[in-house]
Amino acid sequence: MSTSREGVTLIGMPGAGKSTVGVLLSKRLALGFIDSDLLIQVREDKPLQKVLDDEGYLGLRAIEEAVLLTVEPRGNVIATGGSAVYSDAAMRHLASGSCVVWLDVPLTELRTRIRDYETRGISRRPDQDFSELFAERQALYSRHSDLRIDCSDGNQEDALERLLAALEVRRGGAS
């Protein structure tokens, strides 16, 4: 289909499954797939943690915003970095051509998934622990999302099925 089709942008904490669910979703919907963390790494020619070490967390967020503003949201599933929601400009751009979906995973589950918090390239203040970052971002994810998918139980396949069902309801409600 044409690139005028509405895309889907996935937001959520690191470890929420945005990249994994995004690939599965793109296959099911026959849409392109874009992982913004990979775009950042390609643009900067280094891993996210090295970008963070070299540029600081605000520098990484600025690079992320610039990358997201170049992405075409229509016709694509976009897995954003967890900090994409700090940029109102990037989120407006993504929302202009996609349904923004928050993959909401409880803090306790994220703690089991994220074992490399200090070296994963997570954009955060140097003094900020994971629970503080989680609390800070919850309001941002809520503000920027069109849909919230509860990922408190099950695996990424379960999250995919919930997401597909929610998109179908949204699509049906829009026609």
N, C-alpha and C positions, 0 to 999 in steps of 0.2 A: 504494500500500500504506500501511499505518498507520505512524505515527511510532514504533511499538515496534520497527521493524526496526533491526538494528544498523547504526550509521553507520561512517564511516571518517574518522579524523583523520590528517592528513598533517603530519609534522614533518621538519625538516631545515634546513640552512643557507640563508641568503639566496641566491637564485640556483639553488636545487635544482629549482625548477619546481613548487613546491607549488600555487600558484594556477592555473597552466596545466593541470597534470595533474588538479587538483581539479575544474575545470570539466568537463574531458573525462570524468572518472570519474563525476561526478554525472549526466551525460547518459546514460552507458552503464548505470548502475545505477538510474536513475530515482529519485535521491535529491536532496534540496535541496542547495544549495551555500552555504557561509558562508566568507568570507575575514576572519579576525580582524583583520588590519591595516586593512582598510576599516572594520570596526566601530569600531576605535579612532579612526580619523580622523573618522568621523561623530560619535562621542561627544564628542571633543575639539574638533571643528570646525576642524581644521588638519591639515596633512600630518604624517607620522610624524617627519620631521626636525625640524619646529618643536616637536612634543611633546618630543622628545629634548632640543632646545636649551633649552626652558622648564623641563622637569621633571627633567632628568638621566637617566642610564641606569637608575638604580634606580626613579625615578618612572615611567618608561615601563614597566618590568617590573611595577610595582604596578598600573598602569592595565590592562595586558595581562591580568594575573591576574583582575582584577575583571570585565573583559569576558568572558573565557573561562568564568568561573563562571556567567555568565548564558546561555550557549549550550546548546541542547539537542543532545547528541551523537547521539541516536537519530534515524534517518531522514535524516541529513545527512552530506555530505562537508564536512569542516572543514579549510581551509588555515590553519594557524597561522603566527604570526610565528616567526622562527627562535629567539627567546628564550623561547618558551612553556615549554620544558623546565626552566627555572629555578624554576618554580612546581610544587612537589609537589601542592599542593591542586588546581590547574587540571588537571594531568595525571591525577590520580585521578578527577576529575570527567569528563573526556573519555573516559577508559578505562572508565568505568562504563557507557557506552552505545555505544562504538565500538571498532573495531579500530584501534590506533595503528600507523601505518606510517611508517617512516623512509625518506625518499628520500635515499640516500647517494651523494653526488657527490664525487669526489676533489678535493682542494685545487687541483690544477693546472687542472682544468676550471672550477671556481668562479672562479678568477682571470680566466679568459677571459670569463666571463659577467658578473662584477661589475666594472664600471669606475668606479662612483660610490660607492666604499666610504665616503668621508668625508661624503657628503651624502645617503645613502640612508635614513637613519633606523634604522641598525642599533644595537641595544642592546649596548653594550660599554663597558668601562672606557676612559677617555680615552687612556690610554697603551698600549692593546692593539692590536696590528696584526692583520691578517686571519688569518695563520697561527696566532697564539696563540689567537685566538678559536675557530678551527676545532678546534684540539687540545683546548681546554677543553670544547667542546660535544660532541665525539664520544662521550665517556663518558656524557653525559646523554642523548643520542639513543639510545644502546644500551640504557641502563637503562630508559627509558620506552617502548620500542617493542615491539609484538607481532610485527611483521614488519619485515624490512630488505630494501629493494629496491636492488640494485646498479645505479646509474645511471652507471657509469664509461664506458659507450660507448652510442652511439645518441642518439636525440632523445627528446622528451617522449612521442611516440606509442609508442616502444619501451618507455619506462618504464611507460606505461599498460598495455601488453600484459603486461609482467612482473608488474605489480601485480594485474591481473585474474586471471592464472594463479595467483598466490600466494594470493589471496583464495578462489579456487575450491578449491584444495588445503586451505586452512584450513577452509572450510565443509564440505568432504567429510570431513575428519578429525573434525569436531565432531558429525557426525550418526551 
